[in-house]
Amino acid sequence: MLDRIPDLRVIVGHMAKMIPFALVRIDAVLSPVAGLRQPVPCYFRINV
């Protein structure tokens, strides 16, 4: 969805404080299988 709507902003809640620390692991797991145009951390920096 973030590829189709690049200006979309995602609002994360209280538990999302851990995401910046887990981005390397999230990227290693999701990027190879998700078929995204960019790595997951790029979406996080742009849309969150």
Contacts in CASP RR format, 6 or more apart in sequence:
PFRMAT RR
TARGET T0000
AUTHOR 0000-0000-0000
METHOD contacts of the structure
MODEL  1
MLDRIPDLRVIVGHMAKMIPFALVRIDAVLSPVAGLRQPVPCYFRINV
1 8 0 8 1.000
2 8 0 8 1.000
2 10 0 8 1.000
2 36 0 8 1.000
2 43 0 8 1.000
2 46 0 8 1.000
2 47 0 8 1.000
3 36 0 8 1.000
3 37 0 8 1.000
3 38 0 8 1.000
6 46 0 8 1.000
6 47 0 8 1.000
8 47 0 8 1.000
9 47 0 8 1.000
9 48 0 8 1.000
10 47 0 8 1.000
10 48 0 8 1.000
12 19 0 8 1.000
12 48 0 8 1.000
16 48 0 8 1.000
19 26 0 8 1.000
19 44 0 8 1.000
19 48 0 8 1.000
20 44 0 8 1.000
23 40 0 8 1.000
23 41 0 8 1.000
23 44 0 8 1.000
24 41 0 8 1.000
26 40 0 8 1.000
26 41 0 8 1.000
27 39 0 8 1.000
27 40 0 8 1.000
27 41 0 8 1.000
30 36 0 8 1.000
30 40 0 8 1.000
31 39 0 8 1.000
31 40 0 8 1.000
34 40 0 8 1.000
36 43 0 8 1.000
END
